[in-house]
Amino acid sequence: MPVPACQSKSCLTTLKLAIRWRFFWTTSPPLVASWRSLYLKRRVPHSFKMRILLDEDLPRRLGALLVGHEVSTVQRSGWAGIKNGKLLALAANEFDVFLTMDGNLEFQQNLAALPIAILVVQAVSNRLEHLVPLVPGILEEIDKLPPKSLRRVA
C-alpha cells in the first residue's frame, strides 16, 4: 500500500475511502446485470421519454401537457378509423403506451396478448378542463407502467 504524500486529515480520509471503494469492487460480484434487470423491470421516474399514442377520443392538446414524453395522436399517425385490435398491433411497433378513454377495452381485447401498455383515463368527459386535473396521475402512472399491461387513472 503506497504511503500518501500528504498526512493531513483530508488526505487520509480520501485514502480510506479509496481503499473501501477498491475493496468493494474487487470483492463484490458485478452489478451491471442487476442494474439492467432492475431497469427493465421497473422504470425509474423520468428516466427516459416514453412514446405515447393518444386515442381518437382524447383531445390532441392533452399531448402538450404530458411533459417529458413524445406524444402523437392516432390521426397524426394516419390510423384514424382503425379498430382497436389492429390499432394496438400497429401502435406496438412505434409506441410504448396507448392512452385512451375507452373503458371497455379490457373486455374487447385479450389482456394476456397485449402488444403495448395501455392507460385508460376515466374522466367525466373528454373535454380538456376535465382531463387537466388527471395529468399528474397520468404522468405518474406512465413512469411506472410495465410493458404489456393495462392500468386505469381516475
C-alpha positions as CSV (number, residue, x, y, z in Angstrom):
1,M,0.0,0.0,0.0
2,P,1.6,3.3,-1.0
3,V,2.0,6.0,1.7
4,P,0.2,9.2,0.9
5,A,2.3,12.2,0.1
6,C,0.1,14.3,2.4
7,Q,-0.5,13.5,6.1
8,S,-3.4,15.9,6.5
9,K,-6.8,14.7,7.7
10,S,-8.4,15.2,4.3
11,C,-5.8,13.2,2.5
12,L,-6.2,10.3,5.0
13,T,-10.0,10.4,4.7
14,T,-9.6,10.3,0.9
15,L,-7.2,7.4,1.1
16,K,-9.6,5.4,3.4
17,L,-12.5,6.0,1.0
18,A,-10.4,4.8,-1.9
19,I,-9.4,1.7,-0.1
20,R,-13.0,0.9,0.8
21,W,-14.1,1.6,-2.8
22,R,-11.4,-0.7,-4.2
23,F,-12.2,-3.4,-1.7
24,F,-15.9,-3.2,-2.5
25,W,-15.3,-3.5,-6.3
26,T,-12.8,-6.3,-6.0
27,T,-14.9,-8.5,-3.6
28,S,-18.4,-7.9,-4.8
29,P,-19.9,-9.5,-8.0
30,P,-20.5,-7.3,-11.0
31,L,-23.7,-5.2,-10.6
32,V,-24.3,-4.4,-14.2
33,A,-26.7,-7.3,-14.8
34,S,-28.7,-6.5,-11.7
35,W,-28.9,-2.8,-12.7
36,R,-30.1,-3.8,-16.2
37,S,-32.7,-6.2,-14.8
38,L,-34.0,-3.5,-12.4
39,Y,-34.1,-1.0,-15.2
40,L,-36.1,-3.3,-17.5
41,K,-38.5,-4.5,-14.7
42,R,-39.2,-1.1,-13.1
43,R,-38.8,2.1,-14.9
44,V,-37.2,4.9,-12.9
45,P,-39.4,8.1,-13.0
46,H,-38.4,10.4,-15.8
47,S,-35.5,8.1,-16.8
48,F,-36.3,8.3,-20.5
49,K,-39.0,9.6,-22.8
50,M,-42.0,7.3,-23.4
51,R,-43.6,7.3,-26.8
52,I,-47.3,7.8,-26.2
53,L,-50.1,7.4,-28.7
54,L,-53.4,9.3,-27.9
55,D,-56.6,7.6,-29.0
56,E,-59.1,9.4,-31.1
57,D,-61.4,10.0,-28.1
58,L,-58.8,12.2,-26.4
59,P,-58.1,15.9,-27.4
60,R,-54.7,16.4,-29.1
61,R,-54.0,19.3,-26.8
62,L,-53.6,16.8,-23.9
63,G,-50.3,15.8,-25.6
64,A,-48.8,19.1,-24.8
65,L,-49.5,18.6,-21.1
66,L,-47.6,15.2,-21.0
67,V,-44.2,17.0,-20.5
68,G,-41.1,14.9,-20.9
69,H,-42.6,12.4,-23.3
70,E,-43.1,12.1,-27.1
71,V,-46.8,12.2,-27.8
72,S,-48.6,11.6,-31.1
73,T,-52.2,11.1,-32.0
74,V,-53.9,8.4,-34.0
75,Q,-54.9,11.0,-36.6
76,R,-51.4,12.3,-37.0
77,S,-50.1,8.7,-37.4
78,G,-52.7,8.2,-40.2
79,W,-54.6,5.5,-38.3
80,A,-57.9,7.3,-37.9
81,G,-60.9,4.9,-38.1
82,I,-58.9,1.7,-37.4
83,K,-60.5,-0.6,-34.9
84,N,-58.7,-1.2,-31.5
85,G,-57.3,-4.6,-32.2
86,K,-55.5,-3.6,-35.4
87,L,-54.6,-0.2,-33.9
88,L,-52.9,-1.8,-30.9
89,A,-50.9,-4.1,-33.2
90,L,-49.8,-1.1,-35.4
91,A,-49.0,1.1,-32.3
92,A,-46.9,-1.6,-30.7
93,N,-44.2,-1.1,-33.4
94,E,-43.7,2.6,-32.7
95,F,-45.1,3.4,-29.3
96,D,-44.7,2.4,-25.6
97,V,-48.1,3.5,-24.2
98,F,-51.6,3.8,-25.7
99,L,-53.6,6.4,-23.9
100,T,-57.4,6.1,-24.2
101,M,-60.8,6.8,-22.6
102,D,-62.3,3.5,-23.9
103,G,-63.3,1.8,-20.6
104,N,-64.4,-1.4,-22.4
105,L,-61.1,-2.0,-24.0
106,E,-60.1,-4.6,-21.4
107,F,-63.2,-6.6,-22.3
108,Q,-62.8,-6.2,-26.0
109,Q,-59.1,-7.3,-26.2
110,N,-57.2,-10.3,-24.9
111,L,-55.2,-8.7,-22.0
112,A,-52.7,-11.6,-22.0
113,A,-51.7,-10.9,-25.6
114,L,-51.4,-7.1,-25.3
115,P,-48.7,-5.8,-27.6
116,I,-48.4,-2.4,-25.8
117,A,-49.0,-0.9,-22.4
118,I,-52.5,0.7,-22.2
119,L,-53.5,3.5,-19.8
120,V,-57.3,4.1,-19.6
121,V,-58.3,7.6,-18.4
122,Q,-61.6,7.7,-16.5
123,A,-63.0,11.3,-16.5
124,V,-66.4,12.9,-16.6
125,S,-65.9,13.8,-20.3
126,N,-63.1,14.1,-22.8
127,R,-63.1,17.9,-22.5
128,L,-59.6,19.3,-21.6
129,E,-60.9,21.0,-18.4
130,H,-61.9,17.6,-17.1
131,L,-58.6,15.9,-18.1
132,V,-56.2,18.6,-16.8
133,P,-56.6,17.6,-13.1
134,L,-55.7,14.0,-14.1
135,V,-52.5,14.9,-15.8
136,P,-50.2,14.4,-12.7
137,G,-51.8,11.0,-12.1
138,I,-51.3,10.1,-15.8
139,L,-47.6,11.1,-15.7
140,E,-47.1,9.1,-12.5
141,E,-48.7,6.0,-14.0
142,I,-46.8,6.3,-17.3
143,D,-43.5,6.4,-15.4
144,K,-44.2,3.2,-13.6
145,L,-46.3,1.4,-16.2
146,P,-44.9,-2.0,-17.0
147,P,-44.9,-3.2,-20.7
148,K,-47.9,-5.1,-22.0
149,S,-50.3,-4.2,-19.2
150,L,-53.5,-2.2,-18.7
151,R,-53.9,0.4,-15.9
152,R,-56.6,3.0,-15.1
153,V,-56.3,6.6,-13.9
154,A,-59.4,8.2,-12.4
